[in-house]
Amino acid sequence: MHGGLGLQRVGHVVLKMRDLNAAKHFYGEILGMNISREREGSAIFFRFHTYHHDIAVFKVDADADLPKRNQIGLAHVALIADNFSAVKAIHERLVEYGVPITRMIDHGITKSIYFKDPEGNELEIYCEVPEYTWNDPNDTTTIMSEPLTL
């Protein structure tokens, strides 16, 4: 239930990066997103399927601060994979491209891997665990954070 305001879901995320070529390589080549639109020198709009864009990257100045752990703002962007096999395949691809994995966690409700894009924006790729009944009001299980083994 969404309270009657008419809101449906998060539509897209906009990230700021200094290097649009690095963004194009990371989000396009490594993560396999398609470019739906590009504004030369200022922005790239990426999508997974047919929606106009899921992630946009806007260019900031070369001297812009990198994201910091203890600052206000975005903690990470979470992307949903089809299943655990897809999470494992994406993990292998990230390792193949030399993308450092920052942590791998079994949350009970999801199985997640975390990593950063070339400029420090953190991402999570996860699959849901079908057996977990997150929407059962009688389930008092808490979301856990156990190490995930692939």
MDTraj code that builds the backbone (N, CA, C; nanometers):
import mdtraj as md
import numpy as np

residues = "MET HIS GLY GLY LEU GLY LEU GLN ARG VAL GLY HIS VAL VAL LEU LYS MET ARG ASP LEU ASN ALA ALA LYS HIS PHE TYR GLY GLU ILE LEU GLY MET ASN ILE SER ARG GLU ARG GLU GLY SER ALA ILE PHE PHE ARG PHE HIS THR TYR HIS HIS ASP ILE ALA VAL PHE LYS VAL ASP ALA ASP ALA ASP LEU PRO LYS ARG ASN GLN ILE GLY LEU ALA HIS VAL ALA LEU ILE ALA ASP ASN PHE SER ALA VAL LYS ALA ILE HIS GLU ARG LEU VAL GLU TYR GLY VAL PRO ILE THR ARG MET ILE ASP HIS GLY ILE THR LYS SER ILE TYR PHE LYS ASP PRO GLU GLY ASN GLU LEU GLU ILE TYR CYS GLU VAL PRO GLU TYR THR TRP ASN ASP PRO ASN ASP THR THR THR ILE MET SER GLU PRO LEU THR LEU".split()
xyz = np.array([
    [0.0852, -0.1185, 0.0000],
    [0.0000, 0.0000, 0.0000],
    [0.0889, 0.1236, 0.0000],
    [0.0618, 0.2151, -0.0872],
    [0.1469, 0.3337, -0.1009],
    [0.0845, 0.4602, -0.0474],
    [-0.0217, 0.4500, 0.0258],
    [-0.0764, 0.5674, 0.0922],
    [-0.1608, 0.6569, 0.0045],
    [-0.1871, 0.6174, -0.1197],
    [-0.2766, 0.6938, -0.2037],
    [-0.2143, 0.8152, -0.2709],
    [-0.0842, 0.8314, -0.2607],
    [-0.0212, 0.9482, -0.3234],
    [0.0060, 0.9286, -0.4717],
    [-0.0064, 0.8062, -0.5198],
    [0.0164, 0.7803, -0.6608],
    [0.1605, 0.7503, -0.6973],
    [0.2494, 0.7410, -0.5994],
    [0.3874, 0.7066, -0.6290],
    [0.3988, 0.5566, -0.6552],
    [0.4829, 0.5178, -0.7506],
    [0.4926, 0.3782, -0.7903],
    [0.6237, 0.3124, -0.7492],
    [0.7372, 0.3726, -0.7832],
    [0.8686, 0.3126, -0.7586],
    [0.9760, 0.4151, -0.7912],
    [1.0984, 0.3824, -0.7639],
    [1.2094, 0.4683, -0.8049],
    [1.2207, 0.4569, -0.9568],
    [1.2269, 0.5677, -1.0238],
    [1.2314, 0.5681, -1.1696],
    [1.3710, 0.5581, -1.2272],
    [1.4665, 0.6272, -1.1668],
    [1.6051, 0.6211, -1.2115],
    [1.6943, 0.6834, -1.1048],
    [1.8233, 0.6659, -1.1223],
    [1.9233, 0.7228, -1.0324],
    [2.0178, 0.8062, -1.1173],
    [2.0569, 0.9213, -1.0679],
    [2.1543, 1.0057, -1.1364],
    [2.2796, 1.0123, -1.0505],
    [2.3920, 0.9761, -1.1105],
    [2.5211, 0.9799, -1.0428],
    [2.6067, 1.0888, -1.1043],
    [2.7013, 1.1383, -1.0276],
    [2.7939, 1.2395, -1.0774],
    [2.9317, 1.1753, -1.0907],
    [2.9965, 1.1971, -1.2041],
    [3.1306, 1.1453, -1.2269],
    [3.2128, 1.2496, -1.3008],
    [3.3431, 1.2430, -1.2787],
    [3.4340, 1.3349, -1.3474],
    [3.4652, 1.2877, -1.4888],
    [3.4662, 1.1558, -1.5094],
    [3.5129, 1.0970, -1.6354],
    [3.3997, 1.0210, -1.7036],
    [3.3406, 1.0808, -1.8066],
    [3.2298, 1.0166, -1.8760],
    [3.2747, 0.8953, -1.9576],
    [3.3989, 0.8942, -2.0048],
    [3.4488, 0.7764, -2.0756],
    [3.4596, 0.6575, -1.9810],
    [3.5039, 0.6818, -1.8583],
    [3.5093, 0.5745, -1.7585],
    [3.3679, 0.5264, -1.7269],
    [3.2726, 0.6188, -1.7209],
    [3.1323, 0.5818, -1.6966],
    [3.0805, 0.4948, -1.8106],
    [3.1106, 0.5349, -1.9331],
    [3.0647, 0.4597, -2.0503],
    [3.1219, 0.3180, -2.0488],
    [3.2497, 0.3053, -2.0156],
    [3.3127, 0.1728, -2.0087],
    [3.2513, 0.0894, -1.8968],
    [3.2384, 0.1479, -1.7789],
    [3.1911, 0.0734, -1.6626],
    [3.0446, 0.0322, -1.6770],
    [2.9572, 0.1300, -1.6966],
    [2.8145, 0.1006, -1.7014],
    [2.7734, 0.0343, -1.8332],
    [2.8392, 0.0729, -1.9425],
    [2.8065, 0.0146, -2.0721],
    [2.8712, -0.1197, -2.0969],
    [3.0037, -0.1241, -2.0912],
    [3.0732, -0.2475, -2.1249],
    [3.0739, -0.3498, -2.0118],
    [3.1061, -0.3083, -1.8919],
    [3.1173, -0.4045, -1.7818],
    [2.9804, -0.4488, -1.7332],
    [2.8900, -0.3539, -1.7054],
    [2.7578, -0.3904, -1.6546],
    [2.6563, -0.4202, -1.7653],
    [2.6935, -0.3948, -1.8896],
    [2.6080, -0.4330, -2.0018],
    [2.4863, -0.3463, -2.0240],
    [2.4882, -0.2246, -1.9748],
    [2.3755, -0.1349, -1.9961],
    [2.3842, -0.0731, -2.1354],
    [2.2696, -0.0375, -2.1906],
    [2.2643, 0.0295, -2.3203],
    [2.2595, 0.1798, -2.2992],
    [2.3171, 0.2525, -2.3922],
    [2.3096, 0.3992, -2.3873],
    [2.1836, 0.4406, -2.4618],
    [2.0953, 0.5097, -2.3926],
    [1.9724, 0.5551, -2.4577],
    [1.9873, 0.6961, -2.5127],
    [2.0738, 0.7736, -2.4497],
    [2.0987, 0.9106, -2.4955],
    [2.2311, 0.9576, -2.4387],
    [2.2984, 1.0390, -2.5137],
    [2.4249, 1.0958, -2.4666],
    [2.4290, 1.2429, -2.5041],
    [2.4596, 1.3246, -2.4062],
    [2.4818, 1.4674, -2.4300],
    [2.6321, 1.4872, -2.4237],
    [2.6911, 1.5062, -2.5360],
    [2.8364, 1.5123, -2.5476],
    [2.8991, 1.6031, -2.4420],
    [2.9848, 1.5444, -2.3624],
    [3.0584, 1.6196, -2.2621],
    [2.9820, 1.6546, -2.1356],
    [2.8530, 1.6136, -2.1254],
    [2.7802, 1.6519, -2.0048],
    [2.7004, 1.5403, -1.9388],
    [2.6511, 1.4421, -2.0158],
    [2.5676, 1.3390, -1.9536],
    [2.5543, 1.2162, -2.0436],
    [2.5369, 1.1010, -1.9776],
    [2.5061, 0.9763, -2.0479],
    [2.3889, 0.9119, -1.9745],
    [2.2915, 0.8645, -2.0508],
    [2.1738, 0.8000, -1.9960],
    [2.1778, 0.6519, -2.0327],
    [2.1813, 0.5655, -1.9312],
    [2.1922, 0.4207, -1.9504],
    [2.0599, 0.3534, -1.9170],
    [2.0337, 0.2424, -1.9859],
    [1.9145, 0.1643, -1.9545],
    [1.9465, 0.0151, -1.9675],
    [1.8658, -0.0657, -1.8971],
    [1.8794, -0.2108, -1.9075],
    [1.7914, -0.2663, -2.0183],
    [1.6691, -0.2193, -2.0290],
    [1.5741, -0.2752, -2.1251],
    [1.5179, -0.1628, -2.2103],
    [1.3883, -0.1396, -2.2052],
    [1.3264, -0.0424, -2.2951],
    [1.2876, 0.0888, -2.2282],
    [1.3054, 0.0990, -2.0965],
    [1.2728, 0.2236, -2.0270],
    [1.3712, 0.3323, -2.0712],
    [1.3312, 0.4588, -2.0686],
    [1.4172, 0.5648, -2.1231],
    [1.5542, 0.5704, -2.0560],
    [1.5609, 0.5528, -1.9222],
    [1.6905, 0.5360, -1.8567],
    [1.6712, 0.4890, -1.7135],
    [1.7667, 0.4092, -1.6693],
    [1.7669, 0.3576, -1.5325],
    [1.8734, 0.4276, -1.4486],
    [1.9866, 0.4553, -1.5112],
    [2.0958, 0.5284, -1.4461],
    [2.1442, 0.6350, -1.5427],
    [2.1570, 0.7559, -1.4934],
    [2.2169, 0.8636, -1.5714],
    [2.3451, 0.9055, -1.5005],
    [2.4425, 0.9465, -1.5786],
    [2.5677, 0.9959, -1.5225],
    [2.5888, 1.1368, -1.5750],
    [2.6009, 1.2317, -1.4831],
    [2.6269, 1.3706, -1.5188],
    [2.7719, 1.4035, -1.4893],
    [2.8318, 1.4791, -1.5777],
    [2.9727, 1.5173, -1.5618],
    [2.9858, 1.6299, -1.4606],
    [3.0871, 1.6150, -1.3764],
    [3.1246, 1.7215, -1.2832],
    [3.2690, 1.7609, -1.3137],
    [3.3153, 1.8682, -1.2530],
    [3.4507, 1.9172, -1.2781],
    [3.5571, 1.8156, -1.2365],
    [3.6716, 1.8236, -1.2999],
    [3.7823, 1.7309, -1.2734],
    [3.8311, 1.7376, -1.1293],
    [3.8097, 1.8496, -1.0612],
    [3.8563, 1.8618, -0.9228],
    [3.7466, 1.8326, -0.8201],
    [3.6316, 1.7797, -0.8656],
    [3.5214, 1.7477, -0.7735],
    [3.5654, 1.6404, -0.6742],
    [3.5178, 1.6517, -0.5513],
    [3.5498, 1.5526, -0.4477],
    [3.4908, 1.4170, -0.4826],
    [3.5641, 1.3114, -0.4494],
    [3.5127, 1.1759, -0.4629],
    [3.4161, 1.1486, -0.3474],
    [3.3261, 1.0506, -0.3642],
    [3.2363, 1.0164, -0.2529],
    [3.3164, 0.9732, -0.1300],
    [3.2676, 1.0088, -0.0139],
    [3.3330, 0.9728, 0.1120],
    [3.2395, 0.8847, 0.1926],
    [3.2980, 0.7962, 0.2723],
    [3.2189, 0.7010, 0.3507],
    [3.1270, 0.7714, 0.4502],
    [3.1781, 0.8708, 0.5200],
    [3.1014, 0.9355, 0.6253],
    [3.0538, 1.0731, 0.5787],
    [2.9606, 1.0718, 0.4836],
    [2.9029, 1.1967, 0.4369],
    [2.7546, 1.1761, 0.4139],
    [2.6825, 1.2832, 0.4111],
    [2.5400, 1.2787, 0.3834],
    [2.5206, 1.2466, 0.2361],
    [2.4167, 1.1709, 0.2055],
    [2.3855, 1.1438, 0.0656],
    [2.3718, 0.9962, 0.0363],
    [2.3882, 0.9620, -0.0859],
    [2.3689, 0.8274, -0.1358],
    [2.4688, 0.7291, -0.0744],
    [2.4196, 0.6161, -0.0254],
    [2.5076, 0.5099, 0.0251],
    [2.5430, 0.4148, -0.0883],
    [2.4435, 0.3661, -0.1604],
    [2.4693, 0.2823, -0.2767],
    [2.3444, 0.2722, -0.3635],
    [2.3651, 0.2235, -0.4855],
    [2.2573, 0.1958, -0.5787],
    [2.2469, 0.0442, -0.5878],
    [2.1276, -0.0108, -0.5704],
    [2.1076, -0.1553, -0.5744],
    [2.0398, -0.1951, -0.7052],
    [2.0996, -0.2943, -0.7709],
    [2.0470, -0.3468, -0.8963],
    [2.0033, -0.4910, -0.8742],
    [1.8860, -0.5277, -0.9219],
    [1.8305, -0.6603, -0.8988],
    [1.8689, -0.7535, -1.0134],
    [1.9247, -0.8678, -0.9773],
    [1.9567, -0.9724, -1.0742],
    [1.8428, -1.0744, -1.0771],
    [1.8353, -1.1499, -1.1847],
    [1.7286, -1.2491, -1.2007],
    [1.7303, -1.3563, -1.0928],
    [1.8505, -1.4018, -1.0575],
    [1.8627, -1.5134, -0.9629],
    [2.0072, -1.5210, -0.9134],
    [2.0338, -1.6185, -0.8263],
    [2.1672, -1.6317, -0.7674],
    [2.2722, -1.6675, -0.8729],
    [2.2341, -1.7438, -0.9740],
    [2.3278, -1.7758, -1.0823],
    [2.3730, -1.6487, -1.1532],
    [2.2806, -1.5550, -1.1727],
    [2.3153, -1.4275, -1.2364],
    [2.4091, -1.3470, -1.1476],
    [2.3855, -1.3466, -1.0158],
    [2.4756, -1.2757, -0.9232],
    [2.6165, -1.3341, -0.9342],
    [2.6269, -1.4662, -0.9366],
    [2.7581, -1.5310, -0.9478],
    [2.8248, -1.4960, -1.0811],
    [2.7485, -1.4951, -1.1893],
    [2.8045, -1.4616, -1.3208],
    [2.8520, -1.3167, -1.3249],
    [2.7754, -1.2274, -1.2660],
    [2.8155, -1.0864, -1.2615],
    [2.9396, -1.0713, -1.1756],
    [2.9479, -1.1431, -1.0643],
    [3.0669, -1.1413, -0.9802],
    [3.1894, -1.1826, -1.0621],
    [3.1780, -1.2911, -1.1381],
    [3.2891, -1.3369, -1.2225],
    [3.3284, -1.2298, -1.3235],
    [3.2304, -1.1634, -1.3817],
    [3.2582, -1.0581, -1.4797],
    [3.3305, -0.9399, -1.4146],
    [3.2851, -0.8998, -1.2975],
    [3.3516, -0.7896, -1.2275],
    [3.4961, -0.8252, -1.1962],
    [3.5187, -0.9457, -1.1485],
    [3.6552, -0.9906, -1.1183],
    [3.7386, -0.9931, -1.2461],
    [3.6811, -1.0421, -1.3544],
    [3.7506, -1.0475, -1.4835],
    [3.7961, -0.9089, -1.5282],
    [3.7146, -0.8082, -1.5030],
    [3.7473, -0.6704, -1.5411],
    [3.8277, -0.5967, -1.4338],
    [3.8638, -0.6646, -1.3271],
    [3.9452, -0.6027, -1.2230],
    [3.8703, -0.5074, -1.1330],
    [3.7383, -0.5204, -1.1239],
    [3.6586, -0.4346, -1.0366],
    [3.6645, -0.4945, -0.8961],
    [3.7205, -0.4222, -0.7990],
    [3.7287, -0.4774, -0.6632],
    [3.5903, -0.4943, -0.5996],
    [3.5683, -0.6104, -0.5413],
    [3.4460, -0.6371, -0.4677],
    [3.4696, -0.5893, -0.3252],
    [3.3835, -0.5016, -0.2741],
    [3.4053, -0.4470, -0.1404],
    [3.3496, -0.5367, -0.0312],
    [3.2412, -0.6114, -0.0627],
    [3.1859, -0.7072, 0.0338],
    [3.0818, -0.7933, -0.0361],
    [3.0594, -0.9107, 0.0217],
    [2.9568, -1.0031, -0.0265],
    [2.8770, -1.0457, 0.0961],
    [2.7442, -1.0244, 0.0911],
    [2.6631, -1.0445, 0.2104],
    [2.5377, -1.1249, 0.1775],
    [2.5079, -1.2193, 0.2664],
    [2.3807, -1.2893, 0.2639],
    [2.2915, -1.2179, 0.3648],
    [2.1929, -1.1443, 0.3132],
    [2.1033, -1.0683, 0.4008],
    [1.9808, -1.1499, 0.4426],
    [1.9755, -1.2764, 0.4021],
    [1.8569, -1.3565, 0.4294],
    [1.7505, -1.3309, 0.3247],
    [1.7073, -1.2082, 0.3129],
    [1.6084, -1.1677, 0.2127],
    [1.6716, -1.1582, 0.0733],
    [1.8020, -1.1272, 0.0688],
    [1.8759, -1.1161, -0.0577],
    [2.0162, -1.1733, -0.0403],
    [2.0786, -1.2012, -0.1536],
    [2.2200, -1.2374, -0.1582],
    [2.2861, -1.1291, -0.2431],
    [2.3852, -1.0591, -0.1845],
    [2.4334, -0.9349, -0.2429],
    [2.5844, -0.9287, -0.2579],
    [2.6278, -0.8633, -0.3659],
    [2.7684, -0.8262, -0.3804],
    [2.7738, -0.6744, -0.3943],
    [2.8766, -0.6156, -0.3361],
    [2.8943, -0.4704, -0.3382],
    [3.0284, -0.4375, -0.4031],
    [3.0310, -0.3290, -0.4781],
    [3.1518, -0.2857, -0.5477],
    [3.1353, -0.1378, -0.5814],
    [3.2415, -0.0771, -0.6324],
    [3.2354, 0.0662, -0.6649],
    [3.2664, 0.0895, -0.8116],
    [3.2050, 0.1936, -0.8658],
    [3.2376, 0.2324, -1.0021],
    [3.3733, 0.3030, -1.0002],
    [3.4264, 0.3427, -1.1152],
    [3.5619, 0.3997, -1.1184],
    [3.5838, 0.5237, -1.0322],
    [3.4765, 0.5907, -0.9907],
    [3.4938, 0.7117, -0.9116],
    [3.4379, 0.6994, -0.7703],
    [3.4104, 0.5763, -0.7287],
    [3.3753, 0.5532, -0.5898],
    [3.2283, 0.5477, -0.5560],
    [3.1396, 0.5553, -0.6545],
    [2.9972, 0.5369, -0.6281],
    [2.9740, 0.3884, -0.6029],
    [2.9162, 0.3549, -0.4873],
    [2.8983, 0.2134, -0.4545],
    [2.7697, 0.1583, -0.5152],
    [2.7817, 0.0353, -0.5649],
    [2.6671, -0.0365, -0.6195],
    [2.6532, -0.1703, -0.5504],
    [2.5315, -0.2192, -0.5479],
    [2.5004, -0.3528, -0.4973],
    [2.4270, -0.4257, -0.6081],
    [2.4646, -0.5491, -0.6325],
    [2.3864, -0.6356, -0.7196],
    [2.3386, -0.7496, -0.6330],
    [2.2076, -0.7740, -0.6387],
    [2.1520, -0.8774, -0.5516],
    [2.0427, -0.9550, -0.6226],
    [2.0165, -1.0730, -0.5662],
    [1.8979, -1.1478, -0.6056],
    [1.8139, -1.1680, -0.4809],
    [1.6863, -1.1746, -0.5012],
    [1.5974, -1.2013, -0.3895],
    [1.5988, -1.3505, -0.3580],
    [1.5697, -1.3838, -0.2339],
    [1.5629, -1.5229, -0.1906],
    [1.4143, -1.5570, -0.1817],
    [1.3644, -1.6392, -0.2759],
    [1.2196, -1.6658, -0.2823],
    [1.1603, -1.7235, -0.1539],
    [1.2398, -1.7998, -0.0780],
    [1.1873, -1.8620, 0.0436],
    [1.1653, -1.7611, 0.1561],
    [1.2268, -1.6455, 0.1458],
    [1.2161, -1.5465, 0.2513],
    [1.0826, -1.4737, 0.2396],
    [1.0074, -1.4696, 0.3457],
    [0.8740, -1.4096, 0.3433],
    [0.8776, -1.2684, 0.4020],
    [0.9418, -1.1768, 0.3315],
    [0.9569, -1.0400, 0.3811],
    [0.8227, -0.9706, 0.4001],
    [0.7208, -1.0134, 0.3249],
    [0.5923, -0.9451, 0.3340],
    [0.4918, -1.0170, 0.4247],
    [0.5385, -1.1153, 0.5016],
    [0.4523, -1.1856, 0.5964],
    [0.4536, -1.1088, 0.7285],
    [0.3387, -1.0520, 0.7701],
    [0.3369, -0.9720, 0.8935],
    [0.3676, -1.0540, 1.0193],
    [0.3562, -1.1864, 1.0112],
    [0.3853, -1.2717, 1.1264],
    [0.5312, -1.3150, 1.1330],
    [0.6075, -1.2862, 1.0293],
    [0.7485, -1.3250, 1.0271],
    [0.8289, -1.2195, 1.1025],
    [0.8918, -1.2588, 1.2111],
    [0.9699, -1.1648, 1.2920],
    [1.1194, -1.1777, 1.2662],
    [1.1566, -1.2514, 1.1606],
    [1.2973, -1.2668, 1.1264],
    [1.3555, -1.1303, 1.0896],
    [1.4726, -1.1018, 1.1400],
    [1.5375, -0.9759, 1.1037],
    [1.6275, -0.9982, 0.9831],
    [1.6501, -0.8936, 0.9082],
    [1.7421, -0.9020, 0.7954],
    [1.8824, -0.9157, 0.8524],
    [1.9543, -1.0145, 0.8039],
    [2.0865, -1.0434, 0.8587],
    [2.1953, -0.9912, 0.7670],
    [2.3155, -0.9974, 0.8141],
    [2.4324, -0.9589, 0.7355],
    [2.5426, -1.0612, 0.7615],
    [2.5285, -1.1758, 0.6973],
    [2.6279, -1.2823, 0.7077],
    [2.7155, -1.2804, 0.5839],
    [2.8409, -1.3215, 0.5962],
    [2.9263, -1.3278, 0.4771],
    [2.8642, -1.4212, 0.3732],
    [2.8761, -1.3840, 0.2482],
    [2.8222, -1.4634, 0.1373],
    [2.9372, -1.5350, 0.0686],
    [2.9212, -1.6630, 0.0477],
    [3.0195, -1.7411, -0.0262],
    [2.9609, -1.7750, -0.1617],
    [3.0371, -1.7478, -0.2660],
    [2.9897, -1.7799, -0.4012],
    [3.0446, -1.9130, -0.4469],
])
top = md.Topology()
chain = top.add_chain()
for i, resn in enumerate(residues, 1):
    res = top.add_residue(resn, chain, resSeq=i)
    for name in ("N", "CA", "C"):
        top.add_atom(name, md.element.get_by_symbol(name[0]), res)
traj = md.Trajectory(xyz[None], top)
